[in-house]
Structures are given as structure tokens and as C-alpha cells.
């Protein structure tokens, strides 16, 4: 029997009670302060948002040890659990992350691990995920005696360190291969337009090539049935979209279906997020859709001409050049945003269709080779993470106290 088993047998043989999170810690959300990017003064103190450090600023709000939990934006992991960050020292936190500190009777480090095991999928609604303050305060926490909390934290800290060392080595190798692919992709999509007269290349703004429109905004009560609906995350996570990728549904009017329909060749761009790095990501629809609309946090670009292959566009809008243009020209108040007229000013090179097709063929093959080379590394990284999560969740699963 392990030391942890012995402690559980001795201290809570009949089970462990659960409590609302707000009874287990001090919630400091009222002390948070958002600062627009333009008004931030650069400095030494980490500036945290929903997904961790965003910037470094000249002042701080908090000083100590804290657990930060994403409130809105990309606040949920693929497994449906919250994005949780450990923060120490003098920090600034904006209003996109909940902030908690330790309270007598509960170890903060224990809460850091435990909150990562809670499935919050049922608490998230609408286009942009949000873990509201009320739902956050009500999260159920299984709270064993302090001796058991300490032993669990000791085990998980050791396991975390070992997993991090192995993952770092694998990630470095994977990153090197990914950069190699991106280098050759960008090289292949960089053209000398001075040769325009020889090989019939031209440059045009996206405004000359596309019409732009924002998408559908609806209350949460409209989701779950009706018309196929392209979500923000569908665009963010896919360079191209097929019918099979669209699983969400929304109720909408016939007028909305007509105005906001998505067809083959349409390009969707993410238009708002917490950071500039998360906007302007694109996904190109490659299937003909009979009935489909898109969400209000993306922009749809509909081709005006037949001079562009959709598959070629999918590669063009993932290049370093386009990403740099987006981050340089986006607007930023409390959130980063991108307008259709901003995208419209970007200039792209348009080779003849046969050359576009050859480029797509080369990049498809290159991407497949890189994917085959890289498949073992991400799989190993994922396996390590799943192993860690399995043991973490097992350690943090307790028999509940029987109802009286």
C-alpha cells in the first residue's frame, strides 16, 4: 500500500466531501484590471490573460502565488477542462482570467491540479467560450485533509517535472521540422512580380478579388438544432473545411441563410480574440454546401472571380507574410479585432491557374512528407501528456461521502 493509500485509509476511509470553489479559496476577480495594448507601458511584470502571459508591463496588481483560470476566449482544452495557469510574484491580470489565492484549509497547488480535471463543457455556450464568474465560483472541489493534499501535490509535482523534461526534448525536434516546412512553403509562395510580363503573374489587393461580410450572432438558446453552423473554433483549427468538419447547428431565418451562406472557395478569417496572434487565421471551404452559415466572430471573403484555386488560397493565407500583415494592422482596445476593409488592402500574387495547381501539388506532397516524419513526435508528446493526465485524474478521484 502506498503512502497516499495509507493516508486515505487513515484520514478519510468513508470518502471525501465536496465544496464549491468559492469556499476553498479567495477569489480576487474584482481586483483585475484590463489595459489596452496601446496604453500599456512596457516593463518587467508579466501581464496575464486567459491563456497565460501576453505581455510585460511596468506595474503590477497582485504579488504572491496565484492560480489563474481562463474566463473567456480560448478557455477550454481539447479534453473540455479549463485552461489553468500557475503564477508567482508580482503580476498584472486582465479581466479574461479568474484569479484565486490560497485560503486556510486548502493548498493552492492542490486546487491548481484539481481544477484541471473538471469538465466544464456543459457550462460553455455561444460562439466565444466563457466560464462565467457564477459558474466558476460554483465548481465542485473534492477536498481531502491537508496531509492528503500535500502528498498528492508532491507526487504530481515530481511527475510534472519528469513529463516536462521529456516533452521539451520532443517538442524541440518537432518545432525544428515544422520550421523547415514553413520555410519552404513561404519560399515557394514568394514571387518576383517584376517577371510579370514574362510569366503572366500579377498582384492584386484582396479587395479586388473578394467581397467581405461579417457573420451571424445569436443567443445561446438558438444553438443545437437547425442549419449547419461554422464556429470560430472550426476556422481557427482548420486550414481547410469540409462538410464533415461542420458539426454545430443553429436556428436562423431564410434571410440569414441567404446572406450568410458559405460555398466552395469562400475564405473565413477569425476577426476577434484576446490577442493579435489569434486573429486573421483562415480556413477555406473546399466543399459545395447546400445549407450552411458562419459565426459573427469571423469574416467571410467570397471570391469575385475564378482566378484563384481555393486550395491555393489555403496555403497563401497561412504564410508568414500574411500573418505579419494581420498582426501589424489589426486594431486593439480591450480585445484584438480585424475588419474586412483591413484584410482587403493586403496584396497577393496571382499566378496562372496551372501554376497555382502545380504549387498546391508540391505543397500537398511536402506537407504529407513532413506529416509522416512528424507523426511519431506529436504522438509521443500526446502519449506522455495523456499518461500524466491519467495518473493526475486517478489521484484526484475520491470516493464521495455517503449521503445521510
N, C-alpha and C positions, 0 to 999 in steps of 0.2 A: 504494500500500500504506500502510495506517495505521501509526502508531507502535506500536500493540499488535501488529499482524501482524508487524512487523519484529522486535519483541522475542521473539515466539513462534518465529519462524523462526530467530532467533539463539540463543536460550537453551534451547528445548525442541522442536527440529524433529521428534523421534521420538515425542513425546507427553508426557503429564503423569501422574505417579504418583498413586495414591490412598492415603489413610491413614485409619485410624479416628480419629474426632474426638478421642478422649482423648489421641492422640499429637500433636495440633495446638494444644492449648491447655491451660490449667489449669482443671479442673472443681472448683468450690467448693461443691458441693451440701451437704457436711457442715457448712458454716458457717451455713446458713439457719436461721431461727427463726420459727415461726408464733406469732402473738399473737392472742388472741380479740378481737373488736371491743370487747367491754365492758371489757377490760383495757388497751386502747391509750390512751396519753396523747397528746393532740393536740400537734403540733409542726410543725417546718419541713421534716423529712426525708421524701422520698417513700417510701411503703410499697407495694412491688410484689407482684403475684400473677401468675397465668398470663397475664392479658390486659393487663398494664401497671399503671399507678398506681391503687391502690384508695383510698388514704388518705394522710394526712401525720401522722407521729409524732414523738415528742420525742427519739428516739435513732436510731442507725444501726449497721449491721453491716459494710457494705462502704464503701470510699472509693476511687474511681478510675473507670476505664472498663470497662464490662461488657456482655456480650450475655446477655439473658435469653430462655429458650425455654420456652414453656408445657409443664408436665408433665401436669396433669390439669384437667378442666373443659372449657371451650371452647378446646382447644389446637390445633385444625386449621382452616385456612382452607377456603373452598369448593373451592379447587383441590387440596386434600389435602396442602398443605405446612404446616409448623409455624407457630405464632404466635411471632414473633421481635421482641424489643424491645431498642433501644439505650438504655443507661442510663449516666449520668455523675454523678460527685460522691459525696456521702455518701447512702447509701440503705439501706433495710431490705428484705429479700426473704423472703417466706414459703416454705413447702415445696411450693407449687404451680407454681414456676418453676425450671428448671435455671439455674445461674449459671456463666458461663465468663469467663476473663480471658486476656489476651494472653500468649503464650509465644514465646520466641526462634524465628525462622524463619517465623512466620505472623502476618500482620496481623489484628488482631481485627476491624477493619472489613470485611476480606475475608470472614471467617467469617460476619459479620452478613448480608452479601448472599448468600453461598453456601448457608447453611442454609435460607434462604427458597426455594430451588429444589428441595429434597429432598422427594419424595413419601413421606410416612410412613403412608399409608392402611393398608398391609398390616401395620403394627406396632400398630394400634389395635384393641382388641377390647372387647366388653361394652357396657353401657348408657352409661357415662360414659367418654369418650375419655381415654386415659392413655398418655403416652410414658414408658415406664419408664426408670430410670437405666441399666440394661444396654443397652437398645436405643439410648438417647441416646448413650452412650459409643461405641457401635459404628457410628454413622452414618459413611458413607464420604465423605471430603472429597478432591476433586481439588486438589492443591497445587502450583501452578507456582512458579517462582523469585520472590523478593520484588519484583524490578523489575516483573514482570508483575502481581503482586498490586496494587502501587501504582498502576499505570496503570489497571487495572480499577476500583479504588476511586475514582480521580479522575473517570473517565467517569461512573460510576454516581452519585456524589455530585452532580455537575452535573445529570444527568438527573433525579435525585430532587428537587432544588430547583425545577427548572422545572415538573415534574409537580405538585408540591405547591402551587405558586402558582396554577396553572390550576384544580386540583381544589378549592382553598379557595374560589375565587370561585363556582364552580358549586355547591358544597355549601351555601354561604350562601343562594343563591337557592332551592335545593331545600328547605332547612330552613324558610325563611320560608313556603313554600307548604304544607309539612306541618303547621306550627303553625296555619295558617289552618284547615285541615281539622279538626284536633283540637279547636280552639276551638269550631267549630260543632257537631261531634259531641257534645262534652260539654254544650254548651248545650241541645241537643235532648234529651239524656237526663237533664236536671235538671228535676225536677218539684216543684210546690208541693203537698205532700201535705195541706195544710190544705183543699184543694178536694176532698178525698176524697169527701165526701158528694154533691158535685155531679157529678163525672165518674167516680166509682167507681174511683179509684186507691186502692191500699193499699201498705203497706210491710211486708215480712216478712224475717226472717233467712234466710240460705241454708240453715241447719239445718232450718227448717220446710219448705223446698222441695226439698232434696236429701239423699240418703244418700251418705256418703263412704267411699272404700276406697282403700288403697294397692295398688300393682301388683306385677308379677312380677319376682323377682330370680333370675337363673340364671347359671351359669358359662359362659365363652366357648364351651365345647365343644357347648353346646345350640343355638347360633345358626347360621343359614344354611339351614335346612330346617324344614318343619313348618307351624305355624299363623302367619297374618299377625300382625305384631307392631308396635305403635306405639312408636317410640323417643322418648326425651327430646327429641331434636332435631326430630322431627316436630311435637311440641307447641310447642316454643319458636319454631319458624319459621313456623307456620301459625295464623292466627286461626280458620280452619275446616278440617276434614279431610274428604276424600272417599276413596272406595276407591282411586282411582288414586294417592293420595299415600302409601299404605302399601306399602312395598316390602320391608321386613325380614321375616324368618321366624324362628321359634323352636320348638323341640320342647317340648311341655308335655302334662300329663296331662289326662284328661277332666274331672277335678275342677277343675283350674286353668282350663280353658276355660270352665267354667260359672261359677266365682266371679269371673273377671276378664274376662268378655266385655264388649265395647263395642258399644253400639247407638246409633241416631239419637237425638240430644238429650242424650247424655252429654257432660259438660264435663270436660276434662282440664286439670289445673294442674301446672306444674313445681313440685316441692316441695323441691328441694335444689340448691345451687350454691355457688360460691365467694363470691358477693356477693348482697346482698339485692335488687339491681336485676335479677338474673337469675331470681328465683323468682316464682311466682304468675302467670306468663304462661299464658294459657289457649288452648285450641283446642276447638271444638265439633264433634262428629261430625254431619255432615249426611246421611249415607247409612245405610241399614239394612245391617248387617253380619251375614253368616251365621256367620262364624267369625273372631274377632279378639280378641287380648288386649293389655294395655298394660304398660309397664315399671314397675319398682319405684321409680323416681325421680320419678314423677308420682302425682297423686291423681286419682281419678275421682269426679265428682259425678253421681249418677244421679237424674233428676227423680222426685219422689214424686207429682206432679200433672201435669195437662195445661194448666196456666195460663200456661206460658211457651213462646214460639216459640224453637226452637234458634237461628234467625238473629238474634233479638233479643238472646239471651244473648251471642252472639258479640260484639256491639257493647258491651253493658253491662260485660263483664269486661275491656275494653280501655281504659276511661275513666281519666282522671287520678285520679278519686276512688278507684277500686278499687286502682290502682297505689299510691297514697299509703297506703291501708289496709294493703296487703301489706307494704310496706317498713317501716311503723311497728310492725307486730305480729309480724313473723317472729322466730324465735329465732336466736341466733348463738353458736356455740362456735368450732370451727376452720372450720366451713362454715355458711352461712346455711341455714335449714330452715323449712318451713312445714307445719303439721299441719292435718288435716281439721277438727278442732274449732275451730281459729282461723278458717279460712275460713267455717265455719258461723255465726259470730257477725256476719258482715257483713250489713248491712241493704240491701235493694234495693227499688226501687219497681216495682210490677207494675201497669201499666195493662191495660185490657181487650185481648183478643187482636186486635180490629180496629185499635186504636190502635198496638199493637206492630207489626202488619203495615204500617201506614202509615209508622211511623218507619223500619222496615227498608227500605221502598221509597225513602224520601227519602235515607237514608244510602247505600244502594247506588248511587243515581244520583249523589250528591255525590262518593262515592268514585271512581266511574268518571270523572267530570269532572276531579277532581284527578289521577287516574292519567294521563288523557290529557294534561293540562297538564304533568305532571311527567315524562312518559315520555322526553322528549328529554334532560332534565338527567341522570337516572341513567345513561342510555345513553351520554352523552358522558363522564361521570365513569368509567364502566366501560371505555369505549374507551381513555381516557387511561391507566388502570391496566393494561389488557391490553397496550398499546403498551410501557409501561415494563417489564412483566414479560417480554415477548417479547425485548426487547433485553438485559435483565439475564440471562435464561436463555441467550441466544445467546453473550453474552460469557463466561459461566461454563461453557460446554460445550467440552471439550477432547478431542483425540484421546488415547486411552489408550496408555500404553507397551505395546508388544507383549510378550507373554509369551515368556520364554526357556526 
